[in-house]
Amino acid sequence: MAVSNNITGALNFVAMVLSVPIIGTGIWLATREDAECVRVLRWPLIVVGTILLLISFAGFVGAFWRVQYLLVIYLIFMLLFIVLLLAFVIFAFIVTNKGGGHSVPGRNYKEYQISDFSGWLRNYVEKSSHWNRIERCLSSSDVCRKLNQRYLSAQDFFNAHLTPAESGCCKPPTFCGYTFVNPTFWVSPTNQNADLDCMVWSNDQLQLCYNCNSCKAGILGNIKREWKKINIILIVALVALIWVYLVGCSAFRNAQTEDLFRRYKERFTS
């Protein structure tokens, strides 16, 4: 029984170690400048890593100190965690599977349309309480202002690989025909009636295209891009956890068998 407990404890120690880079990656993603205005990007990995740390710690303590009821609790909650994590990964894949940027002639950056993304993501961003907060955050952040220091000429800007949010929120859509002055100041549109976004664009540095559908699409593009990274991490963690759980169940079953055999032997030898 001691050997099986040691195996279970060692595997849970591995799971505890695994939770640390998951939490660290979540903190890193949450503090990235292009993700600072979208709360949906802040917590998933941090929450997953923290729950994994707590469950694995319970399994570790239960195994090495032979607290059987704690091991049973660990196995139950770890199974629930794996099932919920699998459902979450599938859901995240489905809602981020649609949507992508459109190439623009003469530009290295892409432009985004809100209709390309999944309904769930569109509803999340278009909800007034969410968008008002995102818009205020964009207005007070350096997401767009820093472009003016980074790109000093039109050609430099047109050759830039902008993030979806930078492309959708910091400039007017290309089809509007605005003339470049600097990355956040554009004049003389040739096709201002082509789309509502062309009329919504403002050179006011606190407004820019923050009320544009292209900005909402750009935020969705950012969410999709970051969620692809998050999903890769979660899939790797899920595979590792399933393996740890199966081995842990096997070790626990062996421990129970050894315990029953020991009791049976003691009863008939005494």
N, C-alpha and C positions, 0 to 999 in steps of 0.2 A: 504493500500500500504506500510505503514511503517513496518508492521509485516512481509510482504513478503520480503521486502528489508533486514530486519534484519536477516531473515532466510538465504537468499542468501549470505549476508556478513559473517555470522557465518560459513557457510559451506566453503566459500572460505578461511576464516581464518584457518579452519582445513586443507584445501589443502595446504596452505602456510606452516603450521607446518609439514605436511607430506613431503614436499619437502626438509626440512632440513636433516632428516636422510638419504634420498636418495642421496643428495649431499655428506654427510659425508661418507656414505658407498662407494660411487664412489671414493672419495679421498683415503680412506683406501685401496681399491682394487688397485688403481693406484700406491700406494707407497709400496705395498708388494714386497718383494725381488724377488719372482718367477714370477712377472708380469712386472718388471721394463723394460724389453727389448721388450715388445710387446705393441705398441701404441694402437692397437685395443681394449685393455683391459682398457685403461686409461680414456676415455672420455664419453662412453655411459651414465652411471648413472649421471655423473656430468652435462652433457648437458640436459638430461631429467629433472633432479631436478631443474636446473636453469630456463628452459623454464616454468616448472610448477609453480615455484615461481613467475615469472613475470606475467603469465596469471592470477594466483590466486590473485595476488596483484591488478591487474586491476579490477577483479570482486569484490574484497573487497572494493576498493575505490568507484567503481561505485554504489555498493549497499548502503553503509552507507552514502555517500554524495549525493545519488539519482541522479547520472549522468547516465541517461538512455542510451545515445549513447555508453557510456563506457561499460555498461552491455551487450548491443547488440554485441559489438566487442568481449567482453569476451566470450559470448556464442558461437559465430562463431569460434573463435580461439581455445576454449576448445574442441569443437567438432572435429576440424581438428587435434588437438593434440592427442585426444583419438584414432581416426582412424589411424593416423600414428604410434602411440605407439603400437596399436594392430597388425598392419602390421609388425612392427619391432620385436615384440615378436614372431610372427609366423615364420618370416624369421630366427631369431636366433635359434629357436627350430629346424627348418629343417636342418640348416647347422651344428648344433652341435649334431644332433641325431646319426650320424654314428661315429664310431671310439672308441677304447678302448684299454686298455693294455692287454698283453698276459702274463699269469703266466709262471714263469721259475722255473724248479725243483731246490730245494735247495736255493731259493731266496725269500725274502719277497716282494721285489720290482717287478714291472712289466716292460716289455719292449714294445716298440711301433713301429708300421709299418705305414709309410706314406700312403700306399695304402688303409688303413682302414678308412680314413677320407673323408669327403665330398669334391667334386671337388672345390667348392668355397673356402674353407679354404686352400686346397692344393695350389691353384693358388695364393692366398694371400701370403702364406709363401714362395713359390718357386719363386715368382717374384724377380728378381735379386736386384732391388733397396731396397725391403723390407728385403730380407735375408742378404744382405751385411750390412745393418744397425743393424739387430738383431745379426749377428755374431760379429761385432765390439763391441756391447754392452756386449755380453756374455764374450768376451775376456777380457774386462776391469772391469767386475763385480766380485763379490765374490760368485756367484752362485755355482761354482765348488770348488774354493779354500777353502771355509769354511768346505767342507767335510773332508779335511785332518785333521782338528782339532777335528771334531766331531766323526770320526770313526778311531780308532787306530789299529784295527785288522781286518783280513779278515772276521771272523765270525760276528763281530759287523756290518761290512758293508753289508754282505749278509743278515743279519736280519733287515736291515734298511728299513723303508718305505719312499723311495725316491719319490720326485715329478717327474712327467713325464719328465720335462726338465733336472733334475739331472740325471735321468736314461738314457736318450737318448744322452745327450751332454757331460757328465763328465766322461764317461767310455766307453770302447768298448762293442759291443754286446756280450752277453754270449756265443753264438754259435761259436764265433771266437776262443774260448779256450785260451784266454790270462790268464796269472798268476798274481794274485794280489800282488802288492808291497805296494801301498797305494791307496786310492780311485781315484786318478788321475794319477797313474803311474802303467802300466801293461806291462809285458814282455812275451816272448816265446809263441807266439800263436801256437796252434796245428792245426788250420784249417783256415789259413789266407786267403785262396782263396774261402772261403764259400760265401762271399759277398763282394761287393766293399767297404762297411763300414769297413771291417776287415783290408783292405789295407790303408784306409784313416786315421784310428786312428793314433794319434801322441802323444808321451809323452811330446812334447813341451807344456808347460803349457799355452801358448797363442793360441794353436791350438786344442789340445785334439780331440774331435769328432765334432767340430763345423762345419765341412764340410760334416758330415755324414747325410744320409737320416734319420737315427735314431734320430738325433738331431732335424731335422725339425719335425719329428713325435712327439718328446717329447714336442716341443713348441706347436704343435697343441693339444696335450693332456692337456697342461696347459690352453690353450685358452678354450677348451671344459669344463674343470673342473670349471674355473672361470665364464664362461658364464652360467653354470647351476645355480650358486649362483645368478648371475645378473638377470637371467630370473625369478627366484622365487620372487625376490624383485619387478621386473617390473609387474608381474602378480598380486601381491597383490595391488600394486599401481593402476594398471589398473581397477581392480574391485572396489576399493574405489573411483576412479575418475568417473567411470560410474555412481555409486550411487549418488555422489555429483552432477554430471551434471544433472541427471534426476530430482533430488529434486530441483535443482536450476532452471531448465526449468519450473517445475510446479509452483514454487514460482513466477517466472517472469510472467508466464501466468496469475496467480491469480492477480498479481499486475496490469497487463494491464486491466483485467476484472474489478477490483475494480476502476481503474481510469476512464474507460468508464462509469461505473455505476454512479460514482460521477458527471461526466460532464453531463450525461443525467438528473440526479436529479436536478443539479443546473439550467439547462436550463428550466425545467418545473416548478420549484418552484420560479423562479425569475420573 
